[in-house]
């Protein structure tokens, strides 16, 4: 996913989207560089119009997560909140 972001950044900045430049952006950002993924990305973008892809992405429907996953995530968040309340604040947090 990071390599896609790097390609989009290069596109927006007017830079050439190639393997070396995508790798440089990822390295500069401190992200993990997966050369196989970069090669596949560049091959997929050779015949693509990035501006058209971006325009069409805004009109795509959003998928909704299944209900089971939502309730499970809510339970986890509730549990985390309860644990956070039990701990006494220390340091600067104790002032508030």
N, CA, C and O atoms as a GROMACS GRO file, in nm:
protein
  384
    1UNK      N    1   0.082  -0.118   0.000
    1UNK     CA    2   0.000   0.000   0.000
    1UNK      C    3   0.087   0.125   0.000
    1UNK      O    4   0.054   0.224  -0.065
    2UNK      N    5   0.198   0.121   0.072
    2UNK     CA    6   0.285   0.238   0.080
    2UNK      C    7   0.341   0.274  -0.057
    2UNK      O    8   0.362   0.392  -0.087
    3UNK      N    9   0.367   0.173  -0.140
    3UNK     CA   10   0.422   0.201  -0.272
    3UNK      C   11   0.320   0.274  -0.359
    3UNK      O   12   0.358   0.355  -0.444
    4UNK      N   13   0.192   0.247  -0.339
    4UNK     CA   14   0.087   0.319  -0.412
    4UNK      C   15   0.087   0.466  -0.370
    4UNK      O   16   0.077   0.556  -0.453
    5UNK      N   17   0.099   0.488  -0.239
    5UNK     CA   18   0.104   0.626  -0.189
    5UNK      C   19   0.226   0.699  -0.246
    5UNK      O   20   0.217   0.816  -0.283
    6UNK      N   21   0.338   0.629  -0.253
    6UNK     CA   22   0.459   0.690  -0.308
    6UNK      C   23   0.439   0.727  -0.454
    6UNK      O   24   0.481   0.834  -0.499
    7UNK      N   25   0.375   0.638  -0.530
    7UNK     CA   26   0.349   0.667  -0.671
    7UNK      C   27   0.255   0.786  -0.687
    7UNK      O   28   0.275   0.870  -0.774
    8UNK      N   29   0.153   0.793  -0.601
    8UNK     CA   30   0.060   0.906  -0.606
    8UNK      C   31   0.132   1.036  -0.571
    8UNK      O   32   0.106   1.140  -0.632
    9UNK      N   33   0.220   1.032  -0.474
    9UNK     CA   34   0.296   1.150  -0.437
    9UNK      C   35   0.386   1.196  -0.552
    9UNK      O   36   0.394   1.315  -0.582
   10UNK      N   37   0.453   1.101  -0.615
   10UNK     CA   38   0.537   1.135  -0.730
   10UNK      C   39   0.453   1.195  -0.843
   10UNK      O   40   0.494   1.291  -0.908
   11UNK      N   41   0.336   1.138  -0.866
   11UNK     CA   42   0.247   1.189  -0.971
   11UNK      C   43   0.205   1.332  -0.940
   11UNK      O   44   0.209   1.419  -1.028
   12UNK      N   45   0.164   1.356  -0.816
   12UNK     CA   46   0.119   1.489  -0.775
   12UNK      C   47   0.232   1.592  -0.786
   12UNK      O   48   0.209   1.707  -0.823
   13UNK      N   49   0.354   1.550  -0.754
   13UNK     CA   50   0.469   1.640  -0.758
   13UNK      C   51   0.526   1.656  -0.899
   13UNK      O   52   0.615   1.737  -0.922
   14UNK      N   53   0.473   1.578  -0.994
   14UNK     CA   54   0.520   1.587  -1.131
   14UNK      C   55   0.646   1.508  -1.158
   14UNK      O   56   0.711   1.527  -1.261
   15UNK      N   57   0.681   1.420  -1.066
   15UNK     CA   58   0.800   1.338  -1.084
   15UNK      C   59   0.772   1.216  -1.169
   15UNK      O   60   0.656   1.179  -1.190
   16UNK      N   61   0.877   1.154  -1.218
   16UNK     CA   62   0.864   1.033  -1.298
   16UNK      C   63   0.840   0.914  -1.206
   16UNK      O   64   0.912   0.893  -1.109
   17UNK      N   65   0.738   0.837  -1.238
   17UNK     CA   66   0.705   0.721  -1.156
   17UNK      C   67   0.779   0.600  -1.213
   17UNK      O   68   0.739   0.543  -1.315
   18UNK      N   69   0.887   0.565  -1.146
   18UNK     CA   70   0.964   0.446  -1.182
   18UNK      C   71   1.009   0.378  -1.054
   18UNK      O   72   0.991   0.430  -0.944
   19UNK      N   73   1.068   0.261  -1.068
   19UNK     CA   74   1.106   0.181  -0.952
   19UNK      C   75   1.202   0.256  -0.859
   19UNK      O   76   1.186   0.254  -0.737
   20UNK      N   77   1.301   0.320  -0.916
   20UNK     CA   78   1.401   0.390  -0.836
   20UNK      C   79   1.339   0.503  -0.755
   20UNK      O   80   1.369   0.520  -0.637
   21UNK      N   81   1.252   0.582  -0.819
   21UNK     CA   82   1.192   0.696  -0.750
   21UNK      C   83   1.094   0.652  -0.641
   21UNK      O   84   1.090   0.712  -0.534
   22UNK      N   85   1.016   0.548  -0.668
   22UNK     CA   86   0.924   0.497  -0.566
   22UNK      C   87   1.004   0.446  -0.446
   22UNK      O   88   0.968   0.469  -0.331
   23UNK      N   89   1.113   0.376  -0.475
   23UNK     CA   90   1.198   0.325  -0.367
   23UNK      C   91   1.259   0.439  -0.286
   23UNK      O   92   1.268   0.430  -0.163
   24UNK      N   93   1.300   0.546  -0.352
   24UNK     CA   94   1.357   0.661  -0.282
   24UNK      C   95   1.254   0.726  -0.189
   24UNK      O   96   1.287   0.762  -0.076
   25UNK      N   97   1.131   0.740  -0.237
   25UNK     CA   98   1.026   0.801  -0.154
   25UNK      C   99   0.999   0.713  -0.032
   25UNK      O  100   0.987   0.765   0.079
   26UNK      N  101   0.988   0.583  -0.052
   26UNK     CA  102   0.962   0.493   0.060
   26UNK      C  103   1.076   0.495   0.161
   26UNK      O  104   1.053   0.496   0.282
   27UNK      N  105   1.198   0.496   0.112
   27UNK     CA  106   1.315   0.500   0.201
   27UNK      C  107   1.317   0.631   0.280
   27UNK      O  108   1.344   0.632   0.400
   28UNK      N  109   1.289   0.741   0.212
   28UNK     CA  110   1.288   0.871   0.279
   28UNK      C  111   1.179   0.879   0.386
   28UNK      O  112   1.195   0.948   0.487
   29UNK      N  113   1.070   0.809   0.364
   29UNK     CA  114   0.960   0.809   0.460
   29UNK      C  115   0.981   0.708   0.572
   29UNK      O  116   0.905   0.706   0.669
   30UNK      N  117   1.084   0.626   0.560
   30UNK     CA  118   1.111   0.526   0.663
   30UNK      C  119   1.023   0.404   0.652
   30UNK      O  120   1.010   0.328   0.748
   31UNK      N  121   0.963   0.383   0.536
   31UNK     CA  122   0.875   0.269   0.515
   31UNK      C  123   0.955   0.148   0.466
   31UNK      O  124   1.066   0.162   0.415
   32UNK      N  125   0.896   0.032   0.484
   32UNK     CA  126   0.959  -0.091   0.437
   32UNK      C  127   0.950  -0.096   0.285
   32UNK      O  128   0.844  -0.070   0.227
   33UNK      N  129   1.061  -0.129   0.220
   33UNK     CA  130   1.066  -0.133   0.074
   33UNK      C  131   1.051  -0.278   0.029
   33UNK      O  132   1.133  -0.364   0.062
   34UNK      N  133   0.945  -0.305  -0.047
   34UNK     CA  134   0.921  -0.437  -0.104
   34UNK      C  135   0.939  -0.424  -0.255
   34UNK      O  136   0.849  -0.379  -0.326
   35UNK      N  137   1.056  -0.464  -0.303
   35UNK     CA  138   1.091  -0.443  -0.444
   35UNK      C  139   0.997  -0.518  -0.538
   35UNK      O  140   0.967  -0.468  -0.647
   36UNK      N  141   0.951  -0.636  -0.499
   36UNK     CA  142   0.858  -0.711  -0.584
   36UNK      C  143   0.727  -0.635  -0.601
   36UNK      O  144   0.671  -0.630  -0.711
   37UNK      N  145   0.680  -0.576  -0.494
   37UNK     CA  146   0.556  -0.500  -0.499
   37UNK      C  147   0.573  -0.376  -0.587
   37UNK      O  148   0.482  -0.339  -0.662
   38UNK      N  149   0.688  -0.312  -0.578
   38UNK     CA  150   0.715  -0.193  -0.659
   38UNK      C  151   0.718  -0.229  -0.807
   38UNK      O  152   0.663  -0.157  -0.890
   39UNK      N  153   0.782  -0.341  -0.841
   39UNK     CA  154   0.788  -0.385  -0.981
   39UNK      C  155   0.648  -0.409  -1.035
   39UNK      O  156   0.616  -0.368  -1.147
   40UNK      N  157   0.563  -0.476  -0.956
   40UNK     CA  158   0.425  -0.502  -0.998
   40UNK      C  159   0.346  -0.372  -1.015
   40UNK      O  160   0.269  -0.358  -1.109
   41UNK      N  161   0.367  -0.279  -0.924
   41UNK     CA  162   0.297  -0.151  -0.931
   41UNK      C  163   0.335  -0.075  -1.058
   41UNK      O  164   0.247  -0.026  -1.129
   42UNK      N  165   0.463  -0.066  -1.086
   42UNK     CA  166   0.510   0.007  -1.203
   42UNK      C  167   0.458  -0.059  -1.330
   42UNK      O  168   0.418   0.010  -1.424
   43UNK      N  169   0.456  -0.192  -1.334
   43UNK     CA  170   0.405  -0.263  -1.451
   43UNK      C  171   0.255  -0.235  -1.468
   43UNK      O  172   0.208  -0.220  -1.581
   44UNK      N  173   0.182  -0.227  -1.358
   44UNK     CA  174   0.039  -0.200  -1.365
   44UNK      C  175   0.007  -0.058  -1.405
   44UNK      O  176  -0.100  -0.031  -1.461
   45UNK      N  177   0.097   0.034  -1.378
   45UNK     CA  178   0.073   0.175  -1.409
   45UNK      C  179   0.120   0.216  -1.549
   45UNK      O  180   0.091   0.328  -1.593
   46UNK      N  181   0.191   0.128  -1.618
   46UNK     CA  182   0.246   0.164  -1.749
   46UNK      C  183   0.137   0.209  -1.847
   46UNK      O  184   0.157   0.307  -1.919
   47UNK      N  185   0.025   0.142  -1.852
   47UNK     CA  186  -0.082   0.173  -1.946
   47UNK      C  187  -0.197   0.248  -1.880
   47UNK      O  188  -0.299   0.271  -1.943
   48UNK      N  189  -0.182   0.285  -1.753
   48UNK     CA  190  -0.291   0.348  -1.679
   48UNK      C  191  -0.278   0.500  -1.679
   48UNK      O  192  -0.169   0.556  -1.683
   49UNK      N  193  -0.395   0.565  -1.674
   49UNK     CA  194  -0.401   0.710  -1.659
   49UNK      C  195  -0.437   0.738  -1.513
   49UNK      O  196  -0.552   0.720  -1.473
   50UNK      N  197  -0.339   0.782  -1.436
   50UNK     CA  198  -0.359   0.798  -1.292
   50UNK      C  199  -0.468   0.899  -1.261
   50UNK      O  200  -0.545   0.879  -1.167
   51UNK      N  201  -0.478   1.005  -1.338
   51UNK     CA  202  -0.583   1.104  -1.314
   51UNK      C  203  -0.722   1.042  -1.330
   51UNK      O  204  -0.812   1.073  -1.253
   52UNK      N  205  -0.739   0.956  -1.428
   52UNK     CA  206  -0.868   0.889  -1.448
   52UNK      C  207  -0.897   0.792  -1.334
   52UNK      O  208  -1.011   0.779  -1.290
   53UNK      N  209  -0.794   0.724  -1.286
   53UNK     CA  210  -0.812   0.631  -1.174
   53UNK      C  211  -0.857   0.707  -1.050
   53UNK      O  212  -0.946   0.662  -0.978
   54UNK      N  213  -0.797   0.822  -1.025
   54UNK     CA  214  -0.833   0.903  -0.909
   54UNK      C  215  -0.976   0.954  -0.922
   54UNK      O  216  -1.051   0.951  -0.824
   55UNK      N  217  -1.013   1.000  -1.040
   55UNK     CA  218  -1.150   1.049  -1.061
   55UNK      C  219  -1.252   0.938  -1.039
   55UNK      O  220  -1.356   0.961  -0.976
   56UNK      N  221  -1.226   0.820  -1.090
   56UNK     CA  222  -1.322   0.711  -1.077
   56UNK      C  223  -1.325   0.656  -0.936
   56UNK      O  224  -1.427   0.600  -0.894
   57UNK      N  225  -1.216   0.670  -0.861
   57UNK     CA  226  -1.214   0.619  -0.724
   57UNK      C  227  -1.308   0.698  -0.634
   57UNK      O  228  -1.362   0.642  -0.538
   58UNK      N  229  -1.328   0.825  -0.664
   58UNK     CA  230  -1.419   0.907  -0.584
   58UNK      C  231  -1.564   0.868  -0.600
   58UNK      O  232  -1.646   0.899  -0.514
   59UNK      N  233  -1.598   0.801  -0.709
   59UNK     CA  234  -1.736   0.765  -0.734
   59UNK      C  235  -1.765   0.619  -0.702
   59UNK      O  236  -1.877   0.572  -0.724
   60UNK      N  237  -1.668   0.546  -0.652
   60UNK     CA  238  -1.688   0.404  -0.620
   60UNK      C  239  -1.766   0.390  -0.490
   60UNK      O  240  -1.746   0.467  -0.397
   61UNK      N  241  -1.854   0.291  -0.483
   61UNK     CA  242  -1.930   0.270  -0.360
   61UNK      C  243  -1.839   0.218  -0.248
   61UNK      O  244  -1.740   0.149  -0.274
   62UNK      N  245  -1.872   0.252  -0.127
   62UNK     CA  246  -1.794   0.210  -0.011
   62UNK      C  247  -1.853   0.081   0.042
   62UNK      O  248  -1.975   0.068   0.057
   63UNK      N  249  -1.767  -0.016   0.071
   63UNK     CA  250  -1.814  -0.144   0.126
   63UNK      C  251  -1.831  -0.131   0.276
   63UNK      O  252  -1.753  -0.064   0.343
   64UNK      N  253  -1.933  -0.196   0.327
   64UNK     CA  254  -1.961  -0.194   0.470
   64UNK      C  255  -1.910  -0.324   0.530
   64UNK      O  256  -1.928  -0.431   0.473
   65UNK      N  257  -1.845  -0.314   0.646
   65UNK     CA  258  -1.794  -0.432   0.715
   65UNK      C  259  -1.910  -0.514   0.770
   65UNK      O  260  -2.013  -0.458   0.809
   66UNK      N  261  -1.895  -0.646   0.774
   66UNK     CA  262  -2.000  -0.729   0.833
   66UNK      C  263  -2.026  -0.691   0.978
   66UNK      O  264  -1.935  -0.646   1.048
   67UNK      N  265  -2.148  -0.709   1.023
   67UNK     CA  266  -2.188  -0.667   1.157
   67UNK      C  267  -2.106  -0.734   1.266
   67UNK      O  268  -2.079  -0.672   1.369
   68UNK      N  269  -2.067  -0.856   1.247
   68UNK     CA  270  -1.990  -0.928   1.349
   68UNK      C  271  -1.858  -0.860   1.381
   68UNK      O  272  -1.817  -0.855   1.497
   69UNK      N  273  -1.792  -0.808   1.281
   69UNK     CA  274  -1.664  -0.741   1.303
   69UNK      C  275  -1.682  -0.610   1.377
   69UNK      O  276  -1.599  -0.574   1.461
   70UNK      N  277  -1.790  -0.540   1.348
   70UNK     CA  278  -1.815  -0.412   1.415
   70UNK      C  279  -1.836  -0.432   1.564
   70UNK      O  280  -1.777  -0.361   1.645
   71UNK      N  281  -1.919  -0.528   1.601
   71UNK     CA  282  -1.947  -0.549   1.743
   71UNK      C  283  -1.823  -0.597   1.816
   71UNK      O  284  -1.801  -0.561   1.932
   72UNK      N  285  -1.741  -0.676   1.749
   72UNK     CA  286  -1.618  -0.723   1.811
   72UNK      C  287  -1.523  -0.607   1.837
   72UNK      O  288  -1.459  -0.601   1.942
   73UNK      N  289  -1.512  -0.515   1.743
   73UNK     CA  290  -1.426  -0.399   1.760
   73UNK      C  291  -1.478  -0.309   1.870
   73UNK      O  292  -1.399  -0.253   1.947
   74UNK      N  293  -1.611  -0.293   1.880
   74UNK     CA  294  -1.669  -0.210   1.985
   74UNK      C  295  -1.638  -0.269   2.122
   74UNK      O  296  -1.609  -0.196   2.216
   75UNK      N  297  -1.646  -0.401   2.134
   75UNK     CA  298  -1.616  -0.467   2.261
   75UNK      C  299  -1.470  -0.443   2.301
   75UNK      O  300  -1.440  -0.419   2.418
   76UNK      N  301  -1.379  -0.450   2.201
   76UNK     CA  302  -1.238  -0.428   2.230
   76UNK      C  303  -1.214  -0.285   2.276
   76UNK      O  304  -1.139  -0.262   2.371
   77UNK      N  305  -1.277  -0.188   2.210
   77UNK     CA  306  -1.260  -0.048   2.248
   77UNK      C  307  -1.315  -0.024   2.388
   77UNK      O  308  -1.254   0.048   2.467
   78UNK      N  309  -1.429  -0.084   2.420
   78UNK     CA  310  -1.490  -0.067   2.552
   78UNK      C  311  -1.397  -0.123   2.659
   78UNK      O  312  -1.381  -0.064   2.766
   79UNK      N  313  -1.337  -0.239   2.630
   79UNK     CA  314  -1.245  -0.302   2.724
   79UNK      C  315  -1.123  -0.214   2.746
   79UNK      O  316  -1.075  -0.202   2.859
   80UNK      N  317  -1.072  -0.153   2.637
   80UNK     CA  318  -0.956  -0.065   2.648
   80UNK      C  319  -0.988   0.058   2.732
   80UNK      O  320  -0.906   0.103   2.812
   81UNK      N  321  -1.109   0.113   2.714
   81UNK     CA  322  -1.150   0.230   2.792
   81UNK      C  323  -1.159   0.195   2.940
   81UNK      O  324  -1.115   0.273   3.025
   82UNK      N  325  -1.214   0.079   2.972
   82UNK     CA  326  -1.227   0.037   3.111
   82UNK      C  327  -1.089   0.022   3.175
   82UNK      O  328  -1.069   0.060   3.290
   83UNK      N  329  -0.995  -0.035   3.099
   83UNK     CA  330  -0.860  -0.052   3.152
   83UNK      C  331  -0.792   0.084   3.172
   83UNK      O  332  -0.719   0.102   3.269
   84UNK      N  333  -0.817   0.176   3.084
   84UNK     CA  334  -0.756   0.308   3.094
   84UNK      C  335  -0.811   0.383   3.216
   84UNK      O  336  -0.737   0.459   3.279
   85UNK      N  337  -0.937   0.364   3.250
   85UNK     CA  338  -0.998   0.433   3.363
   85UNK      C  339  -0.941   0.380   3.494
   85UNK      O  340  -0.927   0.456   3.590
   86UNK      N  341  -0.907   0.254   3.499
   86UNK     CA  342  -0.857   0.193   3.622
   86UNK      C  343  -0.718   0.246   3.660
   86UNK      O  344  -0.685   0.247   3.779
   87UNK      N  345  -0.639   0.288   3.565
   87UNK     CA  346  -0.504   0.334   3.592
   87UNK      C  347  -0.505   0.476   3.644
   87UNK      O  348  -0.576   0.562   3.589
   88UNK      N  349  -0.429   0.503   3.748
   88UNK     CA  350  -0.416   0.639   3.803
   88UNK      C  351  -0.318   0.717   3.716
   88UNK      O  352  -0.210   0.666   3.685
   89UNK      N  353  -0.353   0.838   3.678
   89UNK     CA  354  -0.260   0.919   3.598
   89UNK      C  355  -0.138   0.960   3.682
   89UNK      O  356  -0.149   0.992   3.800
   90UNK      N  357  -0.024   0.959   3.616
   90UNK     CA  358   0.098   1.002   3.683
   90UNK      C  359   0.164   1.109   3.599
   90UNK      O  360   0.129   1.128   3.482
   91UNK      N  361   0.259   1.178   3.656
   91UNK     CA  362   0.330   1.282   3.583
   91UNK      C  363   0.241   1.398   3.554
   91UNK      O  364   0.159   1.437   3.637
   92UNK      N  365   0.256   1.456   3.436
   92UNK     CA  366   0.178   1.574   3.400
   92UNK      C  367   0.029   1.542   3.387
   92UNK      O  368  -0.054   1.631   3.403
   93UNK      N  369  -0.004   1.419   3.358
   93UNK     CA  370  -0.144   1.378   3.346
   93UNK      C  371  -0.219   1.388   3.477
   93UNK      O  372  -0.341   1.403   3.476
   94UNK      N  373  -0.151   1.380   3.590
   94UNK     CA  374  -0.217   1.388   3.719
   94UNK      C  375  -0.266   1.531   3.751
   94UNK      O  376  -0.346   1.551   3.842
   95UNK      N  377  -0.217   1.628   3.676
   95UNK     CA  378  -0.260   1.766   3.699
   95UNK      C  379  -0.400   1.791   3.650
   95UNK      O  380  -0.465   1.886   3.695
   96UNK      N  381  -0.449   1.711   3.559
   96UNK     CA  382  -0.579   1.735   3.500
   96UNK      C  383  -0.680   1.644   3.561
   96UNK      O  384  -0.797   1.649   3.524
   0.00000   0.00000   0.00000
